[in-house]
Amino acid sequence: MGFGKQGARNIDQRLMGEDRWTQLFPEFKYSQKVPAEPSESPRHEPHALAARLRAGSDDEVVVGFSAEEALDESNRCLRCDVKTHMSVS
């Protein structure tokens, strides 16, 4: 995967005449710290088209989240192992 990323960066730089990679894809650092408290936000299930609307249609079946649900979901901790490390009172 790293070679593909470097190849994409080199192609973009060659075609655009400048190194725009850090502007397009800012470096993301993930903290490995366990949150003090688990998120209170429930897990959201993506919305799906009703079966009667799917029949004979080429529409997308899973239509995703609303903007608010997407924000909630993105703020949830995705580290399932947190539960095993938290003390139970």
C-alpha angles and dihedrals in degrees: 000000000000092000091052091051092049090048091052090049092050093047092049091049092049094048097042098038094230140068103257097155099107090047092050096041113024114202111267120209119192119207113226091204115123110239116250091234130019117248115271091209111109120230111268123221116215116249117254132198114257115257093245090056093047095057110100093358133114092204120128109270098208109048097182133220134328115247091260093048091048091053092048091048093048091053094054118103109251095196104108091183090068090086092061093052099046117092117240114227 
